[in-house]
Amino acid sequence: MGANRVDPLGRIFETKERGYLMGNRGSGDAWIACSLRHPDGTTGPSTVGYTKLFFLDEPTALAAGHRPCAECRRKDYELFKKMFGVPSYTEMDRAIRNEVAAMATGEGRAMRNAEQLPAGAMFEADGQTFLAWQRAAYLWSPGGYTRAKLTKEFGKVRVLTPPSTLRVLEAGYRPWVHPSVMRS
């Protein structure tokens, strides 16, 4: 099977669950989150020059330092880039890569009150990973989310979503979330 899943901390691991978005590493600074289906309805090329990765959903991909693909998710990409506030994808990718690198050393991980986090932000509390969504916190797992409690019940938490991506979420970008959020 091979390790090809990514958690919100950006760690690659192996699991039987596939995830709802595909991404990449190893092809420059642009870490993208792609649709599993191309716009023409095919599943896309089988040979690529990068490591294929899979994410549970878009908040997971965003927290791991990825952004919407400009090809297969053009509308999401354009909106994300506009809210990011840069004219080119290279500036956006460079900023996200720098933030992810800083966060890996512990320097860039911000502490923030969980109830102030925008919908789609990921955070860590008590050694577990959560999604903030509509004032509730959902416990992350490779197979989906389980509702934990209201975000206001957490207090200060360690934010996992990179700062610039967090600002995009605060500006109103709404990522695609795993269907388990709606069932919880």
Helices and strands as residue ranges (DSSP letters): E 5-6, E 12-13, E 21-25, E 32-35, E 51-55, H 58-63, E 67-68, H 74-84, H 89-104, E 111-113, G 114-116, E 122-125, E 128-133, E 136-141, E 144-150, G 151-153, E 156-159, H 163-170, H 180-183
